[in-house]
Amino acid sequence: FGSSSKQCATRCWCVPTQPPPWTTPGHCAMAGRELFGMVAMGVAGVGVSLMVIMNDVVERMGLPYFPLLGSACLIIGLLLTVLVAAMGELSKLTCRQSKWVVIRSTCGVMTFVLNLVAVRAGAPMGDVSALQSISVVVAALLGTAALGEPLRALHIGAVVASFLGAVIVSKPLALLGIEPSPHGQPWLGYALALAAGVTAGSTFIAARKAQGISPLVLTACVGLLEGSALWVLHLLKVGHDPSLRLADRPGDVVGIILALTLTVGVGSGALSAGAQLCPAAVSSTIYTSVTMASNFAAQALLQQEFPDAMSLVGAGMLLLGVALMAV
């Protein structure tokens, strides 16, 4: 009887237990992929800020920026196209995958063009940046609806904090027309900036749908389309490019194109890889926040213009959004 009782107790208490899900190899690998994706999105944000800095440098040198940046994009696109063709990645694409490659690339190019035309229509760059932050909300909502990505309470808080932070940074009183504007309110520019926010959010969704596709293929397609678009804009004389001919300063032109090629390659490649590896809401939040934070740093270091108290509050909310998304 005593032996039977011991066996019963053993059966009752020695119940096999499963390891916690966060200790399984599959879960750890997934968490590692998302962490790498977050880092990649941060690198992409810094890359975009460097392109803005290069724009300022090139304009001070009196050289047209669009053809130089367009040439850099085409170089990246052509080199990567040859590389992925040699690796056999292009032959692996199905019709469905090709569709998402084109959609992701087109959304990225449309975001750039809409931003440019919004500024051309009279909208200040700060207001355009604030309105484009709607991409965080678009990516979060579309990610939940189209991809089934979970949207936890912390993620909702991150979306709200990032959106409000971007608006505060861009001076909401001027944005809403409460403060007088000497040139009126450029509503067309604001509408185009909102459209750019929608296409930017859609870019992250398309990248998530492009699972199983090499980031090199995505980056190659983006480079070819964006380079072509930039050259078209230059030929249409959009963007107030200087009239100085490129042939007058070949040494500067070669150096700038090489620097832009490196910047575009790293930034676009990191964006393509990072947007595939982490949820759309996370990638859009990190990308938006890091880009604005990098612009603040460049503004303070290069132009000696330090942000005011309202800008610091907005930047703090943006960083809060990144922290909440990373939890």
N, C-alpha and C positions, 0 to 999 in steps of 0.2 A: 504493500500500500504506500509506504514511504517513497520507494523508488518511483512508483507511478506518479505520485504527487510532484516529485522533482522534475520528472519528464514533462508533466503538464505545465509546471511553472516555466520550464525552459521554453516550451512551445509558445506560452503566452507572452513571455517577456522578450525573448530573442527573436523579434520580428525583423525580417530583412528590411533594411531602409535603403531608399534611393538617394544618391548624392544630390545636393542642391543643384538646380538647373544652371546656376551661374558658374559652377565648377566643371561642367562638361566641356570636352574639347570643342564641340561644335559651337557652343555659346561663346566660349573664349575667342574662337576664331572670328565669329561675327562681330563681337565687341572690338576686336583688334582692327577689323576692316572699317568699322564706323569711325574709330579713333583716327585711323590713317586718313579717312575721307575728310574729317573735320580739319586736320592739319593741312590737307591739300587745299581746302576751301580758304583757309587763312592765307596760304601762299598765293592763291589766285587773287584774293583781295589786295594783297601787297603789290602783285604784278600790275593790276589795273591802276593803282596809285602811281607806280613808277611810270606808266604810260602817260599819265596826266602831267607828271613832272617833266618828262621828255617833251611833251607838247609845249610847255612853257619855255624850255631851253631852246627848242628849235625855232620858235617864234622870235625869241630874242636874237637869234642868229640871223633872222631875216630869210629863212628858208621855208618853202611850202611843206606843211606837215603831212597832209593827206597822201600825197604820192610816196613819201618816204615810208610812212607806216603801211600803206598799201603794198609797197614793194616787199617790206619785211614779212607781211602776212602771206604774200604769194610765194616767197622763198620757203617759208615754213610749210605751206600747203603742198608745194611741188616736191620738196625733199621727203616729206612724210608719205606722200602718195607713192613715190617710187619705193620707199622702204616697206610699206604695208603690202604693196603688190608683190615685192620680192619674197616677203614672208608668207604670202598666200592668204592674207587676211581678207582681201577684197573678194576672192573667189568663195570664201566661206559665208559671205553675207546672203541671207535669204531676202525675199521681197519685203517681208515685214520689217526686218532689221534695217534694210536700206531706207524704208519709209521713215523710221525714227531717226536715222542719221541725218536725213534731209530736214526733218522738222526741227530737230535740236539746233542744227546749224542756222536755219532760216530764222528761228526765234532769236538767236543770239545776234545775228546781223541786223534784224529789225529793231532790236532794243537799241543798238548803237545809232542807227539812222534816225529813229524817232527822237532820241535824246538830242542829237545834233539839230534836227529841224525844230524841236521845241525851243532851243536856245535861239535859233535863227528867227523864230517867230516872236521873240522878245521876252521870253520867260527867263528870269535869273537862274544861274546854275544852281544856287543853293535851293531854290524852290523846286527845280527839276529833280534834284537829288531827294528832297523830302517826299515829293509825290511818287517818285519811282520806288520808294520804300514799301509801297503797297504790294510789291512783289513778294514780301515775306508772308503777307496774308493770303495772297493768291496761291503761293506754293503750298502753304499749310492746308488750305481748304481743298485744293485740287489733289494734293497728296492723299488726303483722307478719302475723298470721293472716288478718285480714279485708281489709286494704288492700294487703298485699304490700309494705309499707314496709320498707326495709332496716334491720336492727338490727346496727350495727357493734360491734366490741369496745369502742370509746370510749363508745358509747351505753349499752351494758350497764353499764359502769363508772359512768356518770352516773346511771342508774336506781338502782344499788346505793348510791352515795354520797348521793343525795337521800333515799332511804328511811331509811337508817341515821342520817343527819343529823337528820331529823324526829323519829325515835324518841329520839335522844340529847337533843335540845332539850326533850322532854317528860318527862324523868326516867324512864329505863327501870326503875329499881328499884321505883318506886311503881307503874308500869304493870304490871310482872310480879308484884306482890304481895310482893316481897321485903321492902320496908319496910312496917310496919304502917299500916293506914288506919283512922281512927276511925269511918268510916261503912261499912266493908266494901268489897268490890269490886263495882261496879255492872256486872255482866256483860251485862245487857240493853242498857245504854247503849253498852258496847264493841261489842256485836254490831251495833247500829244505826249506829255510827260506821264500822265496816267496810263495811256496806252502802252508806253514803254515799260511801266511797272507790270502790266499784265503779261507782256511778251517775255519779260525777264523771269517772272514766276513760272511761266510755261516752259522756259528753257530748262529749269531744274526738273520739271515733270518729265519732259521728253528725254532728258539724260537718264532718269530712273527707268524709263521704259526701254532704254537701249542697253539693257542688261545682256551680258555675253558678247558685247561688241568691244573690240579693243579701243581704249581711249585714243590710241594713235590714229585710228580711222576717223573718229569724231573730230580730233584736232586738225587733221588734214583737210577735212571738208569745211570746217570753220575758216581755216586760213585761206582757202581758195575763194570762198564766197565773200568773206570780209575784205580781202585784198581787192577783189574786183569791184565791190561796192565803193571802196575808198577812192579808187581811181575814177570811177564814174562821177562821184561827188566832186572830185578835183576838176574834171573836165567840164562839169556844169557850173564851176566857180562857186560852189557852196562852201562856206566856212571861212571866208575872208583870208584866203592864203595869200602871202606876199607874192609879188610878181617877179621876184628874183629868179633867174634861171638856175636849174640844178647844175648845168654844165660849167657854171662859173666857179664853183667850189667843189671839185671832185673829191678832194681829200675829206672834207667835212661830210659830204654826202655818204661816202663809203663807211666812215666811222659811225655815223648816225644809224645807217641801215643795219650794220652789224649789231649795234647796241639794241635797237628795236627788235631785231630778229631773235636775240636771246631773250628779251623781255616777253615778247609775244609767245615764244615757244614754251617758256616756263609757265607763264600765267594761263594761257589757253589750255596747255596740257594738264595743269593742276586742276583747272575748272572742270575739264572733261572727266578726269579720274575721280575727283572728289564728289561731284554731283551723282556719280553712279554708286558710290560706296555708302553714303549716309542719306537718311530720309530728306525729302524735299524741304520740309520746314526747317530742319537743322542746317542744311547747306545754304539756303537763302538767308537765314538769320546771320550765320557766321560771315558769309560773304559781304553782306550789307554793312555789318558792324565793323569788320576789319578794314574795309575800304574807307569808311568815314573816319575811323581812328587814324589810319595812315595819312589821310589828307590833312587832319589836324596837325600831326607831327611835322609833315612837310611844310605846312603853312608857318608853323612856329620857327622851324630851323632855317628855312630858305628865305622866307619873306619877312621874318621878324614880326609877324602878326599873331598875337596870342589870343586865344578864344576868350570871350567874356563869360560871365557867370552862367548865363542861360545856355550857352554852348556847352559848358562843362557839365551842366545838369543833363542835357540831352545826351552827351557822350557817355555819362555814367549810366543812363538808362539803356543805351545800346550795349554796353559791356555787361549789364545785368541780364539782358536778353541772351547773350552768348553763354553766360554762366548757367542760366536756367536750361538752355537747350542741351548743355553738356552733362546735366545731372542724369 
